[in-house]
Amino acid sequence: MFETLVMDGGKAGQMEATISWAWHTAAVCKGWQVHKSEKGKWSLTARVVRADRFKLQQQPLRFNVPRQGGHWSWPVKAVTVQDQQLTAALGPMEC
């Protein structure tokens, strides 16, 4: 779909996005950025508003971004939270 891509949480990073496990919210993020490298690898950096470390260790996890008419979603392969900063390796985007 995209060769390379950078998406972010809007002006001043105010758009919230979530990481979910089943129907549970594992984390709420602001100031997020999703990157797709030239090699096709997806990654996420974000500021954590709230997180449940137990739920973030479960599988499968999904990173979900609201958009008009629905949402964008990525499977989360690995996630790390340190000092309110979240980084994650993502799988391919699913619309």
Secondary structure, DSSP 8 states (H G I E B T S, - for coil): --SSEEEE-SGGG---EEEEETTEEEEEEEEEEEEE-TTS-EEEEEEEEEE-HHHHTSSSEEEEEEETTEEEEEEEEEEEEETTEEEEEE---B-
